[in-house]
């Protein structure tokens, strides 16, 4: 058995791509539009996985590990993002990424007070866990004293 991807439904594809690609730093590896099914699938991977992924794509099952954004062309309202659980990514510098996200207007729901873990939410209310790669960084301000905001 091999892990392939996690699918999340998104209500605004452009806004979601801005969040996942511009703010989190993921890259689009593959896109599939279905006229008959009236949906678009966008597969995103980390920078580290991007080169090895694009060199071996012959089908959607070749894109791994990935997040699959599913955009249904006919409007739907999605709720219960917390029921989904969360996506998790290891990051090289949790403080730098949280600062970048915050500067982009993303709410840091659970700040990286411990230098190890933070939570943010996508435009569709999906929880994203950010984990410091390797050992935790020493606590530093403004994160060390920043309170939680909302849910994660």
Secondary structure as GFF3:
##gff-version 3
##sequence-region A 1 152
A	DSSP	beta_strand	5	10	.	.	.	ID=ss1
A	DSSP	alpha_helix	13	17	.	.	.	ID=ss2
A	DSSP	pi_helix	18	23	.	.	.	ID=ss3
A	DSSP	beta_strand	27	34	.	.	.	ID=ss4
A	DSSP	beta_strand	39	45	.	.	.	ID=ss5
A	DSSP	alpha_helix	47	54	.	.	.	ID=ss6
A	DSSP	three_ten_helix	60	62	.	.	.	ID=ss7
A	DSSP	beta_strand	66	72	.	.	.	ID=ss8
A	DSSP	alpha_helix	81	84	.	.	.	ID=ss9
A	DSSP	beta_strand	86	91	.	.	.	ID=ss10
A	DSSP	alpha_helix	94	103	.	.	.	ID=ss11
A	DSSP	beta_strand	108	110	.	.	.	ID=ss12
A	DSSP	beta_strand	117	121	.	.	.	ID=ss13
A	DSSP	beta_strand	127	132	.	.	.	ID=ss14
A	DSSP	three_ten_helix	143	145	.	.	.	ID=ss15
###
